[in-house]
């Protein structure tokens, strides 16, 4: 029997896929580790809100759409997709993985568009490498780690519309045009930044070899859809109860302030170099690389493998002038149009800070990658000498690899900072509720606390094994005296970790002391019989937690021994420990949201 030789192309394709998946996994590490930030802090409570208020799923979507319409905004697919994602993925890690799937789906589709236009596979691969090189996760509203999937959907629908239009131009089959129009319609219903699709479609139609009459016939249905949509949007915006100032145009010199900041935010490492007070310092980045051995070896492996791959890939990036011109113009549209929209916005002309543009930067990253791709192709063709081509390939490969590596660690550090600020306390409290912190409370209990943004009845419905009557801010002096069964809650946490403790005590009374000429207001709360939830990932953290508990609650030595006995008998990094303790006075400072335990 004749033996069939293995197909080398099959092996090459298989190894390329494995390498791409490994690359995607490594550069996506910061996003997988991210918690809930910005609007996601509230939007992540969708499952609990639906359950608590007994909404139907579509009833809740309709109610949310009504709110957005009241603000003069019309993007129904964005509302539907966001609520669906939060409803289906109630755990933050699943939520971020779901977002990543849609993000990379859009990037791979756009790489497919580049491959279709250039007939050059190397260009598509290089584009996929350049995209995460442009990423800069910020400590403000950031589309890489927040806002569900509506921005990835903008990229997906825009790309599909362009791909189908390309197929129509090649085959003249009307089914491709119909599919392109459908994707364009979906795109416009996602977000205001979808307007980039219109300019990209016009650019593609005008760059075709068709006669002007044929180009006009192709453009006509796109123009009709655009007119209907923008007329609808104009009516909604101008008849709304209170139009959102973020989409209210304001012509002034402040335009240049918003435009420049938004434009520069899309450049690689923009947050590191331009972000004011971003917490990113060279020593911190290097220390982060060196101290975490797993990340250190991962970084070295990524740098070497990426440099070698790019060295062999860059010389293969070549395509004709027409494709270069088209990709270059796509890059300009994707980079500049969102920046113009933000520059015209009445709200963002004022609030943007250096290095901290708004969420349309997600689209601008693709524009920046397109421009870099065009630049590399032009440099490739402009150099005739084989030696200098190799020098260019090597220097470009090392530069891109260094930027990508540095950007990766900057993003990891930013996510760590944001998690410490916005997420770790929530994660600690989620764990406490899931392990039964409220089990011994009466069903008509009220939780009193220095209110966290994410803490609400919806949050308790999602995480607690027992229902409560409500959550009240301790600063709400009108509502507080009129409820019974009050339990005062405090969260103490070790910085940059999820370790810490939560105390839940029966609240007996509260005295408010206003200090003249001082902004802070001190409250003296009388509590009894605290119950502690303790979580510590190591012995050092446990000792620090215990010391803070001792000082805060004036614990006696027998009580400390009881806590030690109960904690270590649980054989877990966590334990719930009730203590019988007489009346205790706690001092609370106004707006003192979080207590950090020193280690």
N, C-alpha and C positions, 0 to 999 in steps of 0.2 A: 504493500500500500504506500502511495506517495505521501510524504509528510508535507503538510502545508506550513510554509514559513510565516512567522509572525509579521504582522503589518507594522512597520516602523512608525508610520503616521499615526496609527491608533495609540501606540505607546506615547508618542510625543503629545498628542491631544490629551491623553489621560494625565500625564505628568504636568502639563500646563494647567489643567483644571485643578489639580491638587495644589499646585503652587499659588494659583489665584485665590482659592478658598483659604489657604493659610494666610496669604497677604490680607485678605478681607477681614479675617478673624483677628489678626494682630492690630491693624489700624482701627478696628472697631472697639477695642478694649475699653477706652474711656466711656463710650456710649453705653455699653453693657453695664458698667459700674454706676451709671448715673441714677440718681433718685428722681423725685418729682420736684420740678422747679417752675417758677413763673405761674402761668395760668393752669398748668397741670396740677398744682397743689390743690386747687378746688375742683377742677374737671375730673380728677381721678376718683372723686367721691360719687360719680354717676351711679354705680351699682347700688350704693347705700341710699342715695337720694330717691331712686326709683322704688326701692323697697320700703323706705321709711314713709314716703308720702303716698304709697299705693298707686303709683303711676303705671300705666301701660307703657311698654317700650316706645311705641310710635306716638303715644300721647306726649311723652317727655320730649321727643324730638320736635314735635309740632310746637310745644310750649317754648322750647329753646329757639326755634326759628322765629317765633313771634317776638322774642326779646331782641334778636339780632335785627329784625326788620324795624323794630322801634328805634334802634340805633342807626338806621339808615344804611344797613349793610345787607347784601343779598348774595349769599353763596351757599345754597342748600346742600350741595354735595359735601362741602366742608363740615357742616353741622352733622349730617348723617354719618359720615365716615369717622369723625372724631368721637361721637357718642358711642358708636358701635365698637370702636377699638377699646375705649375705656370700659365698656360693658363686658366685653369678652375677655379682656386681659386685666384682671383686677390686681395682680401682683406686679410690682414694678419691673422685675427682671423680665417677665414675659412680655410686658408692655414694650420695653426697650428693644427686645429681640424682634417683636412684631414690626416695630418702626424700622429697624435695621433691614428687615426683609424687603420692605417697600422702598427704602432709600436705595439699596443696592439694585433692586429691580429697575428703578429709574435710571441709575447710572449705567447698568449693563445695556439697557435699551438704547440709551444715548450713544454708548460705544458702538452698538449695532448700527445706528444711524450714520456714525462716522465711517464705519466699515463700508456701508452701502454707498456713501458719497465718494469715498476715496479709493475704494477697491483695494485697500491696504490694511491688512490685519494688524500689523505692528502699530499703526496709528491708534487703533481701538484699544490695544493693550496699554499703550503709553498714556492715553486719556484716563484710563482707570487708575493708573498710578498717580497721575497729576492731581486728581480730585482730592484725595485725603491730604495731599501736600498743601492744599489751600485751606484746609479746615482750621479754624481757631475757635474753640469753645470759650464762651465768655460768661461772666458772672451775672449777666442780665438776660432778658428774654432771648434765648438762643435756640434756633431751629434744629440744631444737630441733636439736642437732647430733650426737646420739648415740642409741644403743639401737635401731638398725634401724627397723622399721616397726610394732612391736606397739602403740605408743600411737596412731599414726595409724589402725591397724586398729580400736582401741577406738572411736574417733570415727566411723569409717566404719560399723561394724556397729551401733553405738548409733543413729546417724542413720537408717540404712536400716530398722531395726526400728521406729523412731518414724514414719517416712514410710509404711511399709506399714500400720502400725496406723491412721494417719490415713485412708488409702485404704479400709481396712476399715470404719471408723466412718462414712464417707460413702456407701459402696456396699453394705455388709453382705455382701460376697462373701467366702466362707471362704478362698479362695486367698490373699487379701491377709493374712489373719490367720496362715495357715500360713507365709508368707514372713517375716512379722514375727517369729514364734516361732523360725524357723530362724536369722535374723540375731541374735536375742537369745541363742540357744544358742551360736553362734560367738563372740559378744561375751564371754560369761562364761568362755570358754576362752582368753581373751587375756591378762588381767591382773587383779589384785585391784581396781584402780580401776574396773573394769567395773560394779561395784555401782551406780554412778550411773544406769545404764540402768534398773534396777529402779524406783528412785524417780521417774524421769522418766516411765516407762510408767504407774505408779500415778497420777501427777499428771494425765497425759493422759486416762486412762480416767475418773477422777473428775470431770474438767472437761467431759466429754461430756454431751449432752442425753439420754442413755439413762436408762431407769429403773434403780434400784439392782440389780434382779435381772439385768438385761442387763449391767450393769457387772461384776457378780460372775461371770457366765458368760464374759465377755471376759478377766477377770483370772485365772481358775482355771488355764488352761494355763501362764501365766507363773509362777504360784506353784508349780506342780508342778515345772517345770524348775528354778526357783530352789532349791527344797527338795532335789532330787536333787543338784544341783551343789554346794551348800554342805555337804550331808551328806558328799559325797565329799571335798570339800576339808578338812572337819573331821577325817575319818578319816585322810587322808594326812598332815595336819599333826601329829596326835597319835600316829601310829605311825612317824614318821620317825626316822632315826638321830640326826640333829642338826638340830632345827628352826631355821630362819633367824630371828634375833632381830628382823629388820625387820618380820616379820608376827606377832610375839608381842605380844599386848595386855598393857599394864601400866597399871593405874589408879593415878594419883598426881597431885600438883600439877604435876609436870613436863609433864602433858598440855597445859597452857595455853602453855608455852614452845614446844613443837613446833607446836601449833595456830596460834598467832599468827604465828610465822615463816613457816609454810607458806601461811597466808592472805595475808599481806602480799606474799609473793613473786610473786603473780599480778598485782599492780597495775603499771600502766605505770611504767617507769623505776625499778622497785624496786631492781634491782641497783646502779644508779648512786647512789641516795640512801641505801640501807640496807646495801649490801654493805660489810663491813669489809675494808679493805686490798684493794680490787678493782683498783687500778691505773688507775681512771677519774677523770680530773680535767677540769674545764671547759676549762682551757687546752689539754690534750691533744686534746680533742674538737674545739675550734675550730681548732687547728693542723692536725689531720688533715683537716678540711674545706678549709682554705685552701691547704695545701701540695700536695695532690693535685688538680691542676687538673681532671682528668676527673671526679673525685668532686664537686668544687666546683660545676661547671656542672650536673652531674647533680642535685645537691642543690637548686640554685636552680630548675631546671626542675621537679623533683618538688614543691617547696613551692608554686610558683605554680600549676601545673596542678591539684594536689590541692586547694588552697584554693578555686580557681574551681569545681572539680567539686563539692566539698562544699557550697559556698554555694548552688548550684542544687539539690543533692540533699537537703539537710537539711529544707527546707520540705515536701518531698514525702513525708517519713516520717510516715505517719499510718495507724493501724489501730484496730480497736475495743477496748473495755475487756477483753473476754474474751481476745483474743490478747495484749494487753499483760500481763495477769495471768499467762498461761501462760508467756510468754517470760521474765518476771520470775522466776517460780518455777523455771524451768529454770536461769536464771542462778544463783539461790541454791543449787540442788542441785549444780551443776557447780563452784561456787566453794567451798562449805562442806564437802560430804561428803568429798572427798579430803583436805582439811585436818584433818578429824576423824580420819580413818584414820591419818594421819601423827602426829597428836597422841597417839593411843593406842598407837603403836608404841614398844616398849621401846628400840629402837635409836635412832630419830630424835628421841625426847624429849631425848636427850643430845647427839647429834653435830651437829644443825643450828645454823648460824650465821646472824646477821642478813642478810637479803637473799639467802640461799642455801638455798631450799627444795629438796625432792626432786622426782623426775621426774613425779609426778602433777600438777604445776603445768601440764603440757601441756594437761590437761583443764580446769584452772581458768582458763586464758586465754580459753577459749570462754565460760565462765560470766561472766567479767568483761566480755567484749564484749556478751553478752546484757543484762547489767544497764545498761551504758552506752547500749545501743540503747533500752531501756525508758525510761531517764531522758530521752534526747533527745526521744522521742515524747511523753512527758508534758509536757515544757517547751513543745513545739510547740503542744499543745492548750490549755495553761494561759494562753497569751498571746493576747489578742484583737487588739491593735493590729498593723496591717500593718508599721508602722515598726519596732516593737520585735521583731517576728518576723524582719525583715531584720537587725537588730542582733544578735539571738541567732544567726542563721544565720552571719553573718560572723565573729563572735567565736568560735563553736564550730568553724568551719572552720579559722580560723587556729590555734587552740589544738591541735586534733587534728593539723594539718599540722606544727606545731612539735614536738609530742611524737614524732610518727612519724619526723621527720627526725633529731631528737636521738637517739632510740632506735636508728635505723639506724646512726649513726656510733659510738655506744657499743658496739653489737654487733660492728661491724667491728673496733674496737680490741680488744675482748675476744677475738675470734677470732685476731687477730694475736698477742696475748699468749699464748694457749693453744697456737697453732701453734709459737711459739718455745719453749715449755716442753715440749710433748709430741710434736710432729710433724716439725719441720724436720730434725732429726738423722736421723730415720727416712727421710725423703724423700731426703736426701743419700746415705745408705747404700744405699737401694734403687737409686738411679742408679748408684752404684759397682759394685754386684753385676751389674746388667743390662749394664754396659759391660765386664764381664770382669775384675774385680779379683782373682778367685780362680782365674783360668785356669791359672796356673803352679804351683798348689799340688797336692801329692799328694792322692789321693782319701781317704786315711786321716788327713787333717789335723784338728787341733782349733783352734778359734778361742778365744783367751783375751782377756777384756775385763772392764771394769767393767760388769756386765751391765745392759742395757737391758730394760725390760719386754717390748718387742715382739721382742727378739732371741732366736730359738730355731731349732732345726732346721727347723720349719715355715716360718719366715720365709725361710730360705735356699732351701728347696725352691721357694718362690713366686717368688723373684727372681734367684737365682744361676744361671749357665749351667753350673756344675759343683757336684757334691755334696761334702759334707764329712762327717767322722765325728761331729762334735758341737760344741756351744758350751759353754764353761765360764766361770763367774764367777771372776775373779782372786782373789776373797776366799774361794773354796772350797779351803782349804789341804789338805783330805783327798784330793780327787780330782786336783788339779793335778799332783802329782809323778809320778803313775802313767800318764800318757799321753805318747805320742811325737808328733813332728811338730807342735809347738806354735807357733802364730803369734799374736803379740800385736797387738791391734787398738786404735786410738785414733781418736776423732772430734773434730775441731776445727772450729768453725763461727762465722761472723760473726753477731752478734746480730740477730734479726728477719729473717733471710734464710735461704735454702737454700744459700748459698755457703759454702765452706770446703774442708777437705781431710781425707782419711782415710789413716792410715798402717797398713800391714800388714807386720810385721817378724818374722823368724825369732827365736823366743824361746829363749835359751840357758840362762838361770838366773834365779832370783828370791831376793832376800833380804828378810826381813820385819824391820822395826825398830819395836818398840813404845816409844812415848815415855811415860814416867810422867806421871800427872796430866793427860794430854792425851787427848781422845777419839779423835782421828785416829790412824790407823796408816799409817806410810809404808812403801812397798814399793819396792825398787830392782830393776828388771828389766834384764837384759842381753839386748840384741837385736842382730841383724845384718841387713844387706841389706834396708832398707825399700823397699816399693813404695808410691807415693803415688797417690791419686786426688784430683785438684784440680778444683773447679768454682768459677768466678767469673763473675758476670754483668757486671762492668765492670773497667776497669784499676785503679781504686782498691782494689777488693776483692782483686784478684790480688796487688797489692803487699803488702797487709796479710797475706794468706795466706803469701806467700813469706817475709816477715820472721819470722812465727811458726815456719815450718818451719825456717828458719835457726837460730833460737835453740833450738828444741826438740831438733833432731837435730844441732846443731853442724856445719852444712854448710859446706864450704869454698867459695871463690869459683869454682873450676872446676865444682863440683857445681851451684852456683846457675846458672851459664851453661848447663850441660847441661839443667837443668830448664826454663830460659827457651826454649832452642832446641826442646826436645821439645814444650813446651806450645803455643808459637806456631805450630809446624809442623803441629799437629793441626787448626788452623783451626776449632776448636770452643770453646765455653765450658768444656769439660771435657777432661781428658787423664789417662791412666794412665802413670805414670813410675816405672820401677824404677831403683834406685841400688845400686851396689856399694859397701858401706861396712863397715869393720871393726867390731869389737865396740864397742857404745855402751851406756852406763848411763842408764836413764830413771828418774825419780823419780815415783811415783804415790801420791796420797793416797787413803786409804780413803773410799769413797762419793763420790769426786769424779767424778760421772757424766758431766758435760759440760764441755768446755773452750771458752770463748768467746774469739774473736779480736777484739781491740780495733781499731777503724778510726779 
